[in-house]
Amino acid sequence: MSQNRLIIEGIREDGSQLRPLDWIERISSVLATFGTDHRLTYANCVKPCFIDGQKCLVVARCLAGRNPQAYEFIMNFAKSNQLRIQVDRREGRRALVCDD
């Protein structure tokens, strides 16, 4: 269900861009793992993406149950930096899937 995912934009509520620009990759990579193919695999609950040309972080709310500290850190980071947060309304292949 789309209401179970949030999009955190790299843009603050005042329209300015958060720096450093790679903060989304930094947060995503902390929860990622390396597969047997030696490639980085993002967690099912947190992924970087581009939406309408804007770099964003998609967070599935199920992360709050799976890793409460990570979820709290991400949400506190977004709020303290006054980042735009919205519900992810995308469906289909482009939507983040979080298997509960």
Residue frames as a rotation matrix with the C-alpha (Angstrom) as fourth column:
MET 1
0.584 0.812 0.000 0.00
0.812 -0.584 0.000 0.00
0.000 0.000 -1.000 0.00
SER 2
0.073 -0.609 0.790 1.44
0.565 -0.628 -0.535 3.35
0.822 0.485 0.298 -1.01
GLN 3
0.694 0.226 0.684 0.62
-0.340 -0.734 0.588 5.02
0.635 -0.640 -0.433 2.32
ASN 4
0.927 -0.373 -0.046 3.23
0.258 0.544 0.798 2.76
-0.272 -0.752 0.601 3.87
ARG 5
0.023 -0.943 0.332 6.06
1.000 0.017 -0.024 4.53
0.017 0.333 0.943 2.03
LEU 6
0.728 0.116 -0.676 7.46
0.250 -0.963 0.103 8.00
-0.639 -0.244 -0.730 2.42
ILE 7
0.393 -0.631 0.669 9.49
0.778 -0.159 -0.607 10.11
0.489 0.760 0.429 0.04
ILE 8
0.542 -0.349 -0.765 12.11
0.417 -0.678 0.605 12.37
-0.730 -0.646 -0.222 1.55
GLU 9
0.853 -0.188 0.486 13.31
0.398 -0.367 -0.841 14.94
0.336 0.911 -0.238 -0.93
GLY 10
-0.093 -0.968 -0.232 16.77
0.995 -0.079 -0.067 16.48
0.046 -0.237 0.970 -0.98
ILE 11
-0.435 0.079 0.897 15.08
0.215 -0.958 0.189 19.88
0.874 0.275 0.400 -0.89
ARG 12
-0.879 0.108 -0.464 14.25
0.444 -0.164 -0.881 21.76
-0.171 -0.981 0.096 2.29
GLU 13
0.066 0.993 -0.101 10.85
0.930 -0.098 -0.355 23.24
-0.362 -0.071 -0.929 2.99
ASP 14
0.315 0.002 -0.949 12.26
0.015 -1.000 0.003 26.69
-0.949 -0.015 -0.315 2.12
GLY 15
0.985 0.142 -0.098 13.33
-0.102 0.023 -0.995 25.43
-0.139 0.990 0.037 -1.34
SER 16
0.238 -0.966 -0.102 17.07
-0.971 -0.237 -0.017 25.23
-0.008 0.103 -0.995 -0.64
GLN 17
0.586 -0.112 -0.802 19.04
-0.234 0.925 -0.301 22.07
0.776 0.364 0.516 -1.32
LEU 18
0.900 -0.271 0.341 20.55
-0.281 0.239 0.930 20.05
-0.334 -0.932 0.139 1.52
ARG 19
0.365 -0.864 -0.347 24.31
-0.501 0.132 -0.856 19.61
0.785 0.486 -0.384 1.42
PRO 20
-0.675 -0.700 -0.233 26.29
-0.446 0.136 0.884 17.45
-0.587 0.701 -0.404 1.17
LEU 21
-0.083 0.675 -0.733 24.55
-0.996 -0.038 0.078 16.32
0.025 0.737 0.675 -1.98
ASP 22
-0.398 -0.140 -0.907 25.35
-0.377 0.926 0.023 12.66
0.836 0.351 -0.421 -1.37
TRP 23
-0.612 0.174 0.772 23.43
-0.777 0.051 -0.627 12.38
-0.149 -0.983 0.104 1.95
ILE 24
0.514 0.855 -0.075 20.87
-0.849 0.494 -0.188 10.04
-0.123 0.160 0.979 0.31
GLU 25
0.420 -0.443 -0.792 23.57
-0.295 0.759 -0.580 7.61
0.858 0.478 0.188 -0.82
ARG 26
-0.638 -0.704 0.312 25.23
-0.493 0.063 -0.868 7.76
0.591 -0.708 -0.387 2.57
ILE 27
-0.246 0.633 0.734 22.04
-0.888 0.155 -0.432 6.85
-0.387 -0.759 0.524 4.44
SER 28
0.706 0.573 -0.416 21.05
-0.703 0.640 -0.311 4.18
0.088 0.512 0.854 1.91
SER 29
0.157 -0.734 -0.661 24.45
-0.376 0.574 -0.727 2.52
0.913 0.363 -0.186 1.93
VAL 30
-0.565 -0.326 0.758 24.49
-0.815 0.080 -0.573 2.14
0.126 -0.942 -0.311 5.73
LEU 31
0.078 0.712 0.698 21.54
-0.665 0.559 -0.496 -0.26
-0.743 -0.425 0.517 5.46
ALA 32
0.644 0.106 -0.758 22.74
-0.731 0.377 -0.568 -1.92
0.225 0.920 0.320 2.24
THR 33
0.434 -0.526 0.732 24.68
-0.188 0.741 0.644 -5.16
-0.881 -0.417 0.223 1.91
PHE 34
-0.271 -0.559 -0.784 27.11
-0.948 0.013 0.318 -6.61
-0.168 0.829 -0.534 -0.59
GLY 35
0.781 0.616 0.103 25.82
-0.568 0.769 -0.293 -9.67
-0.259 0.171 0.951 -2.43
THR 36
0.436 -0.606 0.665 27.78
0.302 0.795 0.526 -12.68
-0.848 -0.029 0.530 -3.59
ASP 37
0.550 -0.194 0.812 28.30
0.816 -0.080 -0.572 -10.81
0.176 0.978 0.115 -6.87
HIS 38
-0.395 -0.766 -0.507 30.16
0.880 -0.475 0.032 -8.11
-0.265 -0.433 0.862 -4.87
ARG 39
-0.552 0.317 0.771 27.54
0.285 -0.798 0.531 -5.53
0.784 0.513 0.350 -5.81
LEU 40
-0.975 0.218 0.047 25.81
-0.146 -0.469 -0.871 -3.23
-0.168 -0.856 0.489 -3.36
THR 41
-0.451 0.889 -0.084 22.20
0.530 0.342 0.776 -4.22
0.718 0.306 -0.625 -2.74
TYR 42
-0.677 0.246 0.693 19.95
-0.533 -0.814 -0.232 -1.67
0.507 -0.526 0.683 -1.06
ALA 43
-0.904 0.409 0.124 17.67
0.116 0.513 -0.850 -2.74
-0.411 -0.755 -0.511 1.77
ASN 44
-0.500 0.794 0.347 14.03
0.795 0.260 0.548 -3.40
0.345 0.550 -0.761 0.86
CYS 45
0.341 0.722 -0.601 12.93
0.922 -0.381 0.065 -0.59
-0.182 -0.577 -0.796 3.18
VAL 46
0.499 -0.262 -0.826 15.25
-0.009 -0.955 0.297 2.25
-0.867 -0.141 -0.478 2.15
LYS 47
0.050 -0.476 0.878 16.27
0.933 0.336 0.129 3.15
-0.357 0.813 0.461 -1.39
PRO 48
-0.467 -0.220 -0.857 17.55
-0.077 -0.955 0.287 6.17
-0.881 0.199 0.429 -3.26
CYS 49
-0.089 0.406 0.910 15.70
0.938 0.343 -0.061 7.14
-0.336 0.847 -0.411 -6.41
PHE 50
-0.984 -0.090 -0.156 14.93
0.023 -0.921 0.390 9.98
-0.179 0.380 0.908 -8.80
ILE 51
-0.088 0.989 0.120 11.38
0.915 0.128 -0.384 11.28
-0.395 0.075 -0.916 -8.90
ASP 52
0.865 0.441 0.239 10.61
0.500 -0.732 -0.462 13.98
-0.029 0.519 -0.854 -11.44
GLY 53
0.430 -0.797 0.424 14.34
0.264 -0.338 -0.903 14.62
0.863 0.500 0.065 -11.82
GLN 54
0.309 -0.259 0.915 14.84
-0.818 -0.564 0.116 15.15
0.485 -0.784 -0.386 -8.08
LYS 55
-0.504 -0.541 -0.673 17.04
-0.045 0.795 -0.605 12.83
0.863 -0.275 -0.425 -6.01
CYS 56
0.264 0.698 0.665 14.96
-0.842 -0.169 0.512 11.37
0.470 -0.696 0.543 -3.16
LEU 57
-0.918 -0.395 0.029 15.07
-0.348 0.770 -0.534 8.76
0.189 -0.501 -0.845 -0.44
VAL 58
0.117 0.963 -0.245 12.14
-0.596 0.265 0.758 6.35
0.794 0.058 0.605 -0.27
VAL 59
-0.876 -0.348 0.334 11.50
-0.459 0.390 -0.798 4.87
0.147 -0.853 -0.501 3.16
ALA 60
-0.132 0.825 -0.550 9.01
0.036 0.558 0.829 2.09
0.991 0.090 -0.104 3.85
ARG 61
0.140 0.273 0.952 7.30
-0.852 -0.456 0.256 2.54
0.504 -0.847 0.168 7.20
CYS 62
0.912 0.155 -0.379 7.85
-0.002 0.928 0.373 -1.15
0.410 -0.340 0.847 7.95
LEU 63
-0.080 -0.997 -0.007 11.43
0.202 -0.009 -0.979 -0.12
0.976 -0.080 0.202 8.76
ALA 64
-0.074 0.125 0.989 10.03
-0.823 -0.568 0.010 1.22
0.563 -0.814 0.144 12.06
GLY 65
0.820 0.430 0.377 9.27
-0.568 0.696 0.439 -2.36
-0.074 -0.574 0.815 13.09
ARG 66
0.833 -0.521 -0.185 12.32
0.369 0.774 -0.515 -4.01
0.411 0.361 0.837 11.57
ASN 67
-0.267 -0.947 -0.178 14.93
0.902 -0.181 -0.391 -1.49
0.338 -0.266 0.903 12.63
PRO 68
0.680 0.700 -0.220 13.38
0.729 -0.614 0.301 1.19
0.075 -0.365 -0.928 14.88
GLN 69
0.206 -0.683 -0.701 16.68
0.427 -0.581 0.692 2.97
-0.880 -0.442 0.172 15.46
ALA 70
-0.755 -0.479 0.448 17.34
0.584 -0.179 0.792 3.35
-0.300 0.859 0.415 11.73
TYR 71
-0.018 0.844 0.536 13.79
0.870 -0.251 0.424 4.58
0.493 0.474 -0.730 11.09
GLU 72
0.730 0.277 -0.624 13.99
0.620 -0.652 0.436 7.07
-0.286 -0.706 -0.648 13.95
PHE 73
-0.238 -0.903 -0.357 17.41
0.470 -0.429 0.771 8.30
-0.850 0.015 0.527 12.77
ILE 74
-0.701 -0.023 0.713 16.18
0.706 -0.157 0.690 8.86
0.096 0.987 0.126 9.19
MET 75
0.303 0.912 0.277 12.99
0.804 -0.400 0.440 10.61
0.512 0.089 -0.854 10.24
ASN 76
0.613 -0.153 -0.775 14.79
0.548 -0.624 0.557 12.79
-0.569 -0.766 -0.298 12.81
PHE 77
-0.533 -0.843 0.071 17.42
0.574 -0.298 0.762 13.65
-0.622 0.447 0.643 10.19
ALA 78
-0.446 0.439 0.780 14.72
0.779 -0.239 0.579 14.68
0.441 0.866 -0.235 7.72
LYS 79
0.630 0.766 -0.124 12.81
0.714 -0.509 0.482 16.74
0.306 -0.392 -0.868 10.27
SER 80
0.397 -0.533 -0.747 15.86
0.544 -0.519 0.659 18.44
-0.739 -0.668 0.085 11.78
ASN 81
-0.737 -0.673 0.063 17.02
0.412 -0.373 0.831 19.44
-0.536 0.638 0.552 8.29
GLN 82
-0.111 0.831 -0.545 13.49
-0.287 -0.552 -0.783 20.56
-0.951 0.070 0.300 7.38
LEU 83
-0.965 -0.247 -0.085 13.38
-0.168 0.338 0.926 18.26
-0.200 0.908 -0.367 4.35
ARG 84
-0.173 0.931 -0.320 10.20
-0.983 -0.142 0.119 17.83
0.065 0.335 0.940 2.36
ILE 85
-0.936 -0.006 0.351 8.44
-0.084 0.975 -0.208 14.59
-0.341 -0.224 -0.913 3.27
GLN 86
-0.167 0.920 -0.355 5.45
-0.983 -0.182 -0.009 13.20
-0.073 0.348 0.935 1.40
VAL 87
0.216 0.345 0.913 3.56
-0.265 0.921 -0.285 9.95
-0.940 -0.181 0.291 1.00
ASP 88
-0.834 -0.512 -0.205 4.78
-0.376 0.256 0.890 7.83
-0.404 0.820 -0.406 -1.91
ARG 89
0.166 0.986 0.016 1.80
-0.532 0.104 -0.840 7.42
-0.830 0.131 0.542 -4.23
ARG 90
-0.290 -0.332 -0.898 3.62
-0.948 0.229 0.221 5.52
0.132 0.915 -0.381 -6.97
GLU 91
0.512 0.479 0.713 2.41
-0.510 0.837 -0.196 2.02
-0.691 -0.263 0.673 -7.81
GLY 92
0.988 -0.048 -0.149 3.72
-0.092 0.589 -0.803 -0.90
0.126 0.807 0.577 -9.83
ARG 93
0.532 -0.841 -0.102 7.36
0.737 0.519 -0.433 -1.49
0.417 0.155 0.896 -10.71
ARG 94
-0.090 -0.606 0.790 8.47
0.104 -0.795 -0.597 1.99
0.990 0.028 0.135 -9.65
ALA 95
0.613 0.405 0.678 7.16
-0.594 -0.328 0.734 1.57
0.520 -0.853 0.039 -6.10
LEU 96
-0.552 -0.799 0.240 9.30
-0.720 0.311 -0.620 0.36
0.420 -0.515 -0.747 -3.24
VAL 97
0.435 0.668 -0.603 8.24
-0.243 0.732 0.636 -3.06
0.867 -0.130 0.481 -2.06
CYS 98
-0.523 -0.523 0.673 8.60
-0.804 0.042 -0.592 -3.93
0.281 -0.851 -0.443 1.60
ASP 99
-0.082 0.462 -0.883 7.74
-0.060 0.882 0.467 -7.54
0.995 0.091 -0.045 2.31
ASP 100
-0.098 0.128 0.987 6.17
-0.958 -0.280 -0.059 -7.77
0.269 -0.951 0.150 5.75
